[in-house]
Amino acid sequence: MSMWGDGYCSDNFPILPDVWKRKMEIYEGAAKKHGRPRKVVILRDAWIARTREAAFATYEKYFAEEQRFYYRHGIFPASEAFPTESSVTAENLAKYYVVGSPQDCIDSMNGFREKFGVDEVDIRFRIPLGPSFAEARDALQMFGEEVIPHVR
């Protein structure tokens, strides 16, 4: 958390509303105190496919697996939404990330702004586990063509 209020960039874990609210109160207070403009950025994993089912299959294989690794090692924040490692699934993670069909991704991106006052979303389509570079390139292309025009 910036003591000067220069900007706030979240981690890549699920946004828990009560925790988020407290963080924003601290950050916005610091920004106001130091005369800085508010700038809130979140980091999110993303995966897009023609269908929600196809996107979830890829997301489960790579991104959910990475989040379970963090859970197993005490890094992923346990919460009511994720009481056990086995609850960290693509289906349960979807509302916190950008995953699904083009319309699902549009809804997620717009939801971050509406629910949490986010100014920017930094997304990643590939992690060390995968998907392949070619799959990530194709997903980025689809995202650029079918999502970005609806969230600017």
BELSUL-V517371 format. One record per pair of residues at least 6 apart in sequence whose C-alpha atoms are under 8 Angstrom apart, sorted by the first residue. I is the first residue (numbers start at 1). J is the second residue. D is the distance in Angstrom with one decimal. If there is no record, write none. Layout:
I:J:D
I:J:D
//
This chain:
1:8:6.7
1:23:7.8
1:27:6.6
2:8:6.8
2:27:6.7
2:30:7.5
3:27:7.6
3:30:6.0
4:30:5.7
4:31:6.3
4:34:6.2
5:27:5.8
5:28:6.9
5:29:7.7
5:30:4.7
5:31:3.7
5:32:7.4
5:33:8.0
5:34:6.7
5:36:6.2
5:38:7.7
6:31:6.5
6:36:6.2
6:37:7.6
6:38:7.8
6:39:7.6
7:27:7.8
7:31:7.7
7:37:8.0
7:38:6.5
7:39:4.9
7:40:6.1
7:41:7.9
8:27:7.0
8:39:6.2
8:40:4.9
8:41:6.1
9:40:6.0
9:41:4.6
9:42:5.5
9:43:7.3
10:40:8.0
10:41:6.4
10:42:4.7
10:43:6.1
11:42:6.8
11:43:5.8
12:42:7.3
12:43:4.9
12:44:5.4
12:45:7.2
13:44:7.8
13:76:6.7
13:77:7.4
14:77:8.0
14:93:7.5
14:96:5.2
14:97:7.5
15:96:6.5
20:116:7.9
28:38:6.7
31:37:6.5
31:38:6.4
39:118:7.9
39:119:6.2
40:117:7.5
40:118:5.2
40:119:5.2
40:120:6.6
41:118:6.0
41:119:5.9
41:120:4.7
41:121:5.7
41:122:7.0
42:118:7.0
42:120:6.6
42:121:5.0
42:122:6.1
43:121:6.0
43:122:4.8
43:123:5.8
43:124:8.0
44:97:5.6
44:98:6.8
44:121:6.9
44:122:6.2
44:123:4.9
44:124:6.6
45:63:7.3
45:97:5.9
45:98:6.4
45:99:7.9
45:123:5.4
45:124:5.0
45:125:6.3
46:97:6.4
46:98:4.5
46:99:5.4
46:123:6.0
46:124:5.9
46:125:5.3
47:55:6.0
47:58:7.6
47:59:6.4
47:98:6.4
47:99:4.8
47:100:6.5
47:125:6.0
47:139:6.8
48:55:5.4
48:98:7.8
48:99:5.7
48:100:5.2
48:101:5.7
48:102:6.4
48:105:7.1
48:139:5.8
48:142:7.4
48:143:6.8
49:55:4.9
49:100:6.2
49:101:5.3
49:102:7.1
49:139:6.9
49:142:7.9
50:100:7.9
50:101:5.3
50:102:6.9
51:100:6.5
51:101:4.9
52:99:7.7
52:100:4.2
52:101:4.8
52:104:7.6
53:100:7.3
54:100:7.7
55:99:6.4
55:100:5.0
55:101:6.9
56:90:5.8
56:91:7.1
56:99:7.0
56:100:6.4
57:90:7.8
58:131:7.6
59:90:6.0
59:99:7.4
60:89:6.4
60:90:4.9
62:127:7.5
62:129:5.8
62:130:6.0
62:131:6.9
63:90:7.9
63:127:7.5
64:88:6.5
64:89:5.6
64:90:5.7
64:93:7.5
66:129:7.8
67:76:6.8
67:88:7.0
68:76:7.8
68:85:5.9
68:86:7.8
68:88:6.1
70:76:5.0
71:77:7.2
71:78:7.5
71:85:6.0
72:85:6.6
78:84:7.5
81:87:8.0
81:92:7.9
82:88:6.2
94:100:7.9
95:108:7.2
96:108:8.0
97:108:7.0
98:104:7.6
98:105:5.3
98:108:5.7
98:109:6.9
99:105:5.8
99:108:7.9
102:142:8.0
102:143:7.1
102:146:6.1
102:147:6.0
103:147:7.5
105:147:6.6
106:147:5.5
106:148:7.8
106:150:6.6
106:151:6.6
109:121:7.6
109:151:6.7
110:151:6.2
112:118:5.8
113:119:6.6
125:131:7.9
125:136:5.7
125:139:7.5
125:140:7.2
126:132:7.6
126:133:7.6
126:136:6.2
//
